Amino acid sequence: MISRHITLKRGDITKLEVDAIVNAANTSLLGGGGVDGAIHRAGGKAILEECLKIGGCKTGEAVITTGGNLPAKYVIHAVGPVWSLKNAENADTLLAGAYLNSLKVAIDNGITSIAFPNISTGIYGFPKERAAEIALDTVLDYNPPHSTIKEVIFICFDDENYRIYNEMLK
């Protein structure tokens, strides 16, 4: 079961030696700011070339590419929602979908270790506590019959997200 293998770390997702890191991607998959830009810069052109072939990804969905020059073998590009008070309920569902679909893609590709950033909490404006609760609930509740996943890492780039996840994991 996934819940026994959750680790919390503070740092740079592009430095992790895991089977897959999750990219907080935009729908074009062509890079951007924050985590997305950092992954594309560190991973090199192989990631962008595969993203161009895929042609985009819907909000709440996830796709996989090579890890390029990253220590991770793969990048799972998950598109989280832009948050606003008007679409809060739908945004919650789409954010949960981004985490759930990342796990499904990981299992479909035999991935044993996966690292998640704090999807949608940067420029997309998702409230950090709400996003952390959705992320943790989604991962902890997901229990497929034949999971390959042995370790899930939540890696926080900033102190605020780290504190929030640390409190919630207690």
C-alpha positions in Angstrom: 0.0 0.0 0.0 1.3 3.4 -0.9 0.6 5.1 2.4 3.5 3.3 4.2 6.0 4.7 1.8 5.5 8.5 1.8 8.5 10.7 2.4 8.6 14.5 2.7 11.6 16.5 1.5 12.6 20.1 1.1 14.6 20.9 -2.0 14.9 20.8 -5.8 12.9 18.1 -7.6 15.3 18.2 -10.6 18.1 16.7 -8.3 16.1 13.6 -7.2 17.3 10.1 -8.2 13.9 8.4 -8.6 12.2 6.6 -11.4 9.9 9.6 -12.1 9.4 13.1 -11.1 6.1 14.9 -11.7 6.2 18.2 -13.5 3.6 20.8 -12.6 3.0 21.4 -16.3 0.8 23.7 -18.4 -1.5 22.3 -21.1 1.0 23.0 -23.9 3.7 20.9 -22.2 6.2 23.3 -23.7 7.7 24.6 -20.5 7.0 27.7 -18.5 8.0 29.2 -15.1 8.5 27.6 -11.7 8.8 23.8 -11.5 7.9 23.4 -15.2 10.7 25.7 -16.4 13.2 24.2 -14.1 12.5 20.7 -15.3 12.7 21.6 -18.9 16.0 23.5 -18.4 17.6 20.7 -16.4 16.2 17.9 -18.5 17.3 19.3 -21.9 15.8 19.1 -25.3 14.8 15.4 -25.2 11.9 16.3 -22.9 10.7 19.1 -25.1 11.0 17.0 -28.2 8.7 14.3 -26.7 6.3 16.9 -25.4 6.0 18.3 -28.9 5.1 14.8 -30.2 2.5 14.4 -27.5 0.9 17.7 -28.4 -0.5 18.9 -25.1 -2.4 17.6 -22.1 -5.7 18.5 -20.6 -6.1 19.9 -17.1 -6.3 17.1 -14.5 -4.5 14.6 -16.9 -0.9 13.4 -17.0 1.5 12.1 -19.7 5.0 10.7 -19.5 8.3 11.5 -21.2 11.9 10.7 -20.8 13.8 12.3 -18.0 16.4 13.6 -20.5 19.5 14.8 -18.6 17.7 14.6 -15.2 18.7 11.9 -12.6 15.1 10.7 -12.8 14.4 8.2 -15.7 11.0 9.8 -16.5 9.0 13.0 -16.2 5.3 12.7 -15.7 3.7 15.9 -16.8 0.6 16.6 -14.8 -1.6 19.7 -15.5 -3.1 21.2 -12.4 -5.9 23.8 -12.5 -5.7 27.6 -12.2 -7.5 28.3 -8.9 -10.2 30.9 -8.4 -13.1 31.2 -5.9 -15.5 30.9 -8.8 -14.2 27.4 -9.8 -13.0 26.1 -6.5 -15.0 22.9 -6.5 -14.1 22.0 -10.0 -10.5 23.0 -9.3 -10.4 20.5 -6.4 -11.5 17.7 -8.7 -9.0 18.6 -11.4 -6.1 18.8 -8.9 -7.0 15.4 -7.4 -7.1 14.1 -11.0 -3.6 15.4 -11.7 -2.3 13.4 -8.8 -4.4 10.4 -9.5 -3.6 10.3 -13.2 0.1 10.7 -12.4 -0.1 7.6 -10.2 -1.9 5.7 -12.9 0.7 6.6 -15.5 3.5 5.6 -13.1 2.0 2.2 -12.5 1.3 1.7 -16.2 5.0 2.3 -16.8 6.4 0.1 -13.9 7.6 3.0 -11.9 8.6 2.2 -8.3 9.5 5.6 -7.0 7.8 8.9 -7.8 8.3 12.5 -6.6 5.6 15.2 -6.6 6.0 18.9 -6.4 3.3 21.1 -5.0 1.1 21.2 -8.1 -0.9 24.4 -8.8 0.3 26.3 -5.7 2.6 28.7 -7.5 1.5 31.0 -10.3 -1.8 29.0 -10.6 -2.8 30.3 -7.2 -4.2 27.2 -5.5 -4.4 27.7 -1.7 -1.4 25.8 -0.3 -3.2 24.1 2.6 -6.1 23.0 0.4 -3.8 21.7 -2.3 -1.7 19.8 0.2 -4.8 18.2 1.7 -6.0 17.1 -1.8 -2.6 15.8 -2.7 -2.2 13.7 0.4 -5.7 12.4 0.5 -5.5 11.4 -3.2 -2.2 9.6 -2.8 -3.2 7.9 0.5 -6.6 6.8 -0.7 -5.2 5.3 -4.0 -4.8 1.6 -3.5 -4.8 -0.2 -6.9 -4.6 -4.0 -6.8 -1.3 -4.3 -8.6 0.7 -1.2 -7.8 4.4 -1.0 -8.6 4.9 2.1 -6.5 7.1 1.5 -3.5 7.9 5.1 -2.6 6.1 8.5 -3.0 8.1 11.6 -2.2 6.5 15.0 -1.7 9.2 17.6 -2.4 8.7 21.1 -1.4 10.7 24.0 -2.8 9.6 26.5 -0.2 9.4 26.4 3.6 5.7 27.2 3.7 4.7 24.1 1.7 7.2 22.0 3.6 5.7 23.1 7.0 2.1 22.5 5.7 2.9 19.0 4.5 4.9 18.2 7.6 1.9 19.1 9.9 -0.6 17.2 7.8 1.6 14.0 7.7 1.8 14.0 11.5 
